[in-house]
Amino acid sequence: MAGAADLQLPPGFRFHPTDDELVMYYLCRKCASQNIDVPIIKELDLYKHDPWELPGLALYGEKEWYFFSPRERKYPNGSRPNRAAGTGYWKATGADKAIGKPNTVGIKKALVFYAGKAPKGHKTNWIMHEYRLADVDRSARNKNRSSRLDEWVLCRIYNKKGSLDKHMTVKTTETAQNKSKFACSTSDMAYLDTSDSVPKLHTDSSCSEQQVVSPPELREVQSHPKLEWDNTTTTLDYQHNYMDATADNNNNNVPFMFQQPQSNYEMAQWQDVFMYLQRSL
C-alpha cells in the first residue's frame, strides 16, 4: 500500500490485533479523542463505498483492512443503523459477541455485503467485523448525536476468498457451478452406435432400469408354421416331404434326422416345426 511508506513502519511489521486490542486500545482511544501512537487506521465513511474499493483507500493492510467509520441512523427517530452502502448493502449475520471481561466494553458484529437492492441482492464474499462501544446512549433524544448512532465504530474488512474481485465473480462462479452440474447430468447419457445394422443403445442415468430400443425393422418377429389339416389323415401337409429318407440320392441309407439340409430354407422350416412341437407338448 502507498500509505505504508508514509507511516514509516519498520521492516517485517504486521498488523494483526486481537478483538480485545481493537476495542480496548484503538476504539476506546478514538472515541475519547486520545492520541494513537501509530495512526494506522484511516477515518472513512464505509457506507459511501463498495467493499472492493476499500483496500485501495486503506493506510495499511494485506488481506485485512481497518477503518474508523461513523454509523448513521436509518430513521431520524429510530435506533436502527443505515446499512446501505455503495451499490448494495451490509446484512448482519450470526450473533453479537461481547468484548471485555469481566465487564463488557464493546460489541462485535459480523456483516456480509450484498450487491443490489434489498431484499433481492446477490451475496458476495466480502465480510465486515464491526466493533462498537457498549453502554452508550444512542437514543434519538440525545441531541449531541443528531443523526448518528455512533461517532466512530471500528471496522475490519476482508474477502473470505482472499480475492479483491467484485461481486460479479460470485455470480459467475454460481453460473459455472450450474453449467458443471448440467454437464455432469448430460455426461451420464451413453450412446452406442457401431453401424447402421446394429441398434443404438440409449442409457439414461435418471432411470433405475436400462432399456434397449431397437428400430422397428430390426425387431425380432417370431413366426409360426401354417398348418393344413386333412380330414382323412393326421399327417402334416408341407410342400416338401421331409419324412422320406430316400428322397435325396446323396443321403441314401441315412436316417432323415442325420441328413444334411439342402438349403437354409429347409433348415428354417425344420426350426419352425421343432419350435411348434415343443410348445404343443
N, C-alpha and C positions, 0 to 999 in steps of 0.2 A: 504494500500500500504506500501511497505517496505520503500519507500523514505520519507513517512510522519514522521516516527520516527527520521530520520536524520535531518529533518528540525526543530525539537523541537517545534512543533506547540502547542498552548495552547488547553486545553480541550474545546470541543464544537466549534472548529474552522471550518468554512465552507467557501469555495472559490466560490462565485457566482458574479463575476464582471459584470458590465454593458458594453455595447458596447463602450460607451464613456470612461470608465475607462480602458478598454483593450487597446484602441488606445492612449489616452492622456497620460496615465501613463506608462504602460508596454511597448507598442510598440515604442513609441517615445524615451523612455529612452534606450531601447535596441539598436535602430538604431543610437542613439547618443553616444553609449558606456558609458552611465551613470550607476551608481550603482542602483540596485533594492534592497530595504530593505530586503525582503524575497524572495530568488530565488526559487519560487515555480513552475516556468515554465521551462521545460527542453529544451535544444537545441538538435534538432534531425532532420535529413533529412527524412521527412514523406514519400517521394516518393520512398524510398527503402524498404518499409514495407507495408503489408496489414493492413487495419484498425483494424482488430480484434487482431492484435499483439500489438497495441499501448497502450492499458490500462496497460499491464504489463511493459511497458517501461517508463510510466509517473512517475513523482515525487509525484504527488498527484492527487486525483480525485475519485469520487464515481460513478457518472453517466455521467460526462463530464470530458474530459482530454485536457489539454492545452500544446502547444508546440511552440517553435520558430523554424522555418524551412526556409532554403534558397529556392529560386524559380529559376529554371533553364529555359533556352530558349529551345524551341522546335527546332528551326533552328538557325544556327550561326548568320545570319544577320536579323533575324526576331524579332518581339516583342511579339509573342505568347508564353505562358508558356508550358512547357512539363508536361502533366497531367498523364503520365504513372506512375503506382505505383504498386509494388509487382507483383501480378498475374492478375492485372486488370488496371483500370484507373478511374480517377475522371472526372466527367462531370458536367459542370456548369448548374445551373437551376435557373430560376427566374431572376429578375433584380437586379443590384447592388444597394447598399444602401450607401448614403453619411453619414459619421460620422463627427460631429463637427458643431457648429453654433456660429456665422454667417458664418464663413469660414470653408470650408470642409478640414478636416485634414486627414481623412482616408476613405477607401472604404471597404465595407463588401460584400463578395461574397459567395453564398451558392453553394455547390457541393455535388453530390451523387456518391457513389462508385459503379462501375460496374465490376463484376468479368468476366474475359475472355478478348479476344482481341476485339478491336473496329472494326466495329460498332455493333457487334453482342454479346456484353457482356450481362450478366444477372444482372439486377438491384438488389441491396441489400438495407438493411435498415440503412447502415452507412452514416452519414451526416458529412460534414465539413463546418465550417464557417471560411472563410479566410479573415483576416484583413491585408490590406497593406496601406502604406502611399500614399497620393495624392501628385500631383505636384512634381513628382520625374522623373528625366531624365533616362529613361530606353532604350534609343536608342542604337543601336549597335555601334554607333560612340563613345560612352563613353568608353574609354579604361580602366577606373578603374573598370568597371563591368564585363568585359570579357564575359564569357558565362552565367552569372547570370543576371536575370531581377531584382531581389531583394536579398540583402544580408540576410535580415530577413523579414519574414511575421509571423504573429501570427495566430495560427490555433486552433479552438475548435472542438474536435471530440466527437461524441456521436452516439448511436444507437437509432433510434426513437422508437423501440420496447422495449427498456430497457434491451436488451439481449446482451451477448458477443459472440453469436454463429457466425459461419462463414456463407458465402453466400449460402452454401448448404441447410441451413434450409429454405431459401426463396424458393428455387426450390421445396423442399419437401412440403412446405405449398401450393404452387401452384398445385402440384400433388394431394395433399389431397383435395383441393377445387374441382379439376376436377373430382376426384372419388366421392365426395359427390354429385356433380351435376348429375353424371351418376346414382348414387344410387337413387336419387330423381326421375329421369326420369323412371327408371325401377320399382320403387315402385308404380307408377301410374297405372301399369298393374294389374288388378284384375282377379283372376281365381276362378271359382266356379265349384266344382266337387263333388256332393254328392253321386252319384252312377253311375254305368255303364249304367243304363237305363235313366239317366237324361242328357240332352245335356249340354255341357260346355259353360259357359258364358265368353266371352273374351271382355274386355273393354279396349280400348286404349285411353289415355287422349289426345293424339295428334289429335284425330278426334273429330269433333264437334257433331257427331251423334254416338249413340251406336247401334251395330248390334249384334243380337243373331244368332250364327251359329250352326245349328244342323246337326248331321250326316245324310247321305242320307237315312239310314234305318228308321230314326225317323221322317222324313218329312211327313207331312200330305198330303195324296193324296185323292182328292175329287172324289168320284165315282158317276156315273150316271147310272140309270137303263136302261137296254136294252129293247127296245120296239119292239114288234112284232105286226104289223098291219094286220088285216084281212080285205080283200076287201068287205066282205059281212056284216061285223059288225063294230061298232065303239067302241067296248069294248077292254080293255087291256087284253092280254093273259098272265097269270102267271102260274107257276107250282102249286100254291095253290090258291084255290078260297076263297079269303078273304071277298067277298061280301055276302057270305052265313052266315047268323046269326045263323042258326041252325046246323052248321057243327059240333059243339062241344057239347056233351051231358051235360057237366058241365056248359055250358053257355046257357041253354035253356031259351027261352023267354027273353033274354037280348040283346039289340041292339048291333051290332058288334062294334061300336065305344067305347062302355063301357066294352067290354070283355077284360079279362086279356090275354096278349100274352102268348103263349105256350112255347116260347123259345126266346133266344137272337137273333137267326137268323131271326125270324119273326119280332121282333121289329126293327132290322136293315133294313129289307125290307120296312117296313112302313115309316121309316125315309127318305129313298131314294125317296119313292113315294111322300111324302109330300113336300120334297125339290124341286122335279121336277115340281109339280103342282104349287107351289108358283112362280117359275121362269117363267112358261108358261103363267101366268096371266098378 
